Amino acid sequence: MFQLIGNPASPFVRKVRVLVHEAGLEGEIEEVTVTTSPIAPAGEVTSAHALRKIPALIRPEGCTLYDSRVITRFLDAHSGAGLYPQSHLWETLTLEATGDGIMEAAVLMVYEGRFRPEDKQDHGWLDAQWGKVENALDALTARWMSHLAGPLDAGVIAIGCALGYLDFRHPAREWRKGRDGLDDWYAVFSERPAMQATRPV
Ligand SMILES: N[C@@H](CCC(=O)N[C@@H](CS)C(=O)NCC(=O)O)C(=O)O
């Protein structure tokens, strides 16, 4: 049995959980839900992850794994699900990095709002982070729609979780505006049972 240290609100954790569902590994993962933050890291996180982040995957044998990209790749290899197809490996990894980058910028924006007093928040910096998100969304629209419409892989999962996180934490930024194709794609993708089972709360 593997132990997944995480929290359902984290988009990186969700990416792992979606892959777990898609790969049929639910029976092999015990989810350990923690409340953690950069300011107050949970004890389980400090001992499992050198950088005190989630997710981390504790294995019965071998070292504890992080970060999410290492965990998804390991679980894919473990299950043989083929979500890092050799024929499209570099595209899949680049798309996953794009999804992770969107999540990273969006999480940093949440932290700025949560951990800094209102009068110390840097709105120029917040807008710059959102600028990264928008640039990535435009790159997806311009270059990645046919990949997104193709067979499921870890990159596609990462984009689905990144868009889900934008809805969850930044609805007022209206990422869908002017991006009908991506909106239509996500409307279908978010209906997958793996996405429905991992909706952030
Ligand atoms: N690159 C990491 C990012 C993980 C990450 O930033 N997780 C957030 C939660 S969404 C976290 O644990 N933050 C605590 C911190 O930054 O100290 C991954 O893909 O696993």
Ligand as a Chemical Component Dictionary entry (heavy atoms), coordinates in Angstrom:
data_LIG
# 
_chem_comp.id                   LIG 
_chem_comp.type                 NON-POLYMER 
_chem_comp.pdbx_formal_charge   0 
_chem_comp.three_letter_code    LIG 
# 
loop_
_chem_comp_atom.comp_id 
_chem_comp_atom.atom_id 
_chem_comp_atom.alt_atom_id 
_chem_comp_atom.type_symbol 
_chem_comp_atom.charge 
_chem_comp_atom.model_Cartn_x 
_chem_comp_atom.model_Cartn_y 
_chem_comp_atom.model_Cartn_z 
_chem_comp_atom.pdbx_ordinal 
LIG N1  N1  N 0 6.364  21.332 -7.721 1  
LIG C1  C1  C 0 5.585  20.802 -6.618 2  
LIG C2  C2  C 0 4.646  21.876 -6.098 3  
LIG C3  C3  C 0 3.864  21.414 -4.877 4  
LIG C4  C4  C 0 3.241  22.585 -4.122 5  
LIG O1  O1  O 0 3.596  23.748 -4.314 6  
LIG N2  N2  N 0 2.285  22.257 -3.251 7  
LIG C5  C5  C 0 1.709  23.277 -2.388 8  
LIG C6  C6  C 0 0.251  22.980 -2.100 9  
LIG S1  S1  S 0 -0.760 23.268 -3.516 10 
LIG C7  C7  C 0 2.454  23.254 -1.079 11 
LIG O2  O2  O 0 2.669  22.203 -0.511 12 
LIG N3  N3  N 0 2.863  24.425 -0.585 13 
LIG C8  C8  C 0 3.546  24.567 0.655  14 
LIG C9  C9  C 0 4.777  25.387 0.508  15 
LIG O3  O3  O 0 4.990  25.982 -0.568 16 
LIG O4  O4  O 0 5.523  25.466 1.470  17 
LIG C10 C10 C 0 4.829  19.568 -7.086 18 
LIG O5  O5  O 0 4.544  19.457 -8.283 19 
LIG O6  O6  O 0 4.563  18.680 -6.265 20 
# 
loop_
_chem_comp_bond.comp_id 
_chem_comp_bond.atom_id_1 
_chem_comp_bond.atom_id_2 
_chem_comp_bond.value_order 
_chem_comp_bond.pdbx_ordinal 
LIG N1  C1  SING 1  
LIG C1  C2  SING 2  
LIG C1  C10 SING 3  
LIG C2  C3  SING 4  
LIG C3  C4  SING 5  
LIG C4  O1  DOUB 6  
LIG C4  N2  SING 7  
LIG N2  C5  SING 8  
LIG C5  C6  SING 9  
LIG C5  C7  SING 10 
LIG C6  S1  SING 11 
LIG C7  O2  DOUB 12 
LIG C7  N3  SING 13 
LIG N3  C8  SING 14 
LIG C8  C9  SING 15 
LIG C9  O3  DOUB 16 
LIG C9  O4  SING 17 
LIG C10 O5  DOUB 18 
LIG C10 O6  SING 19 
# 
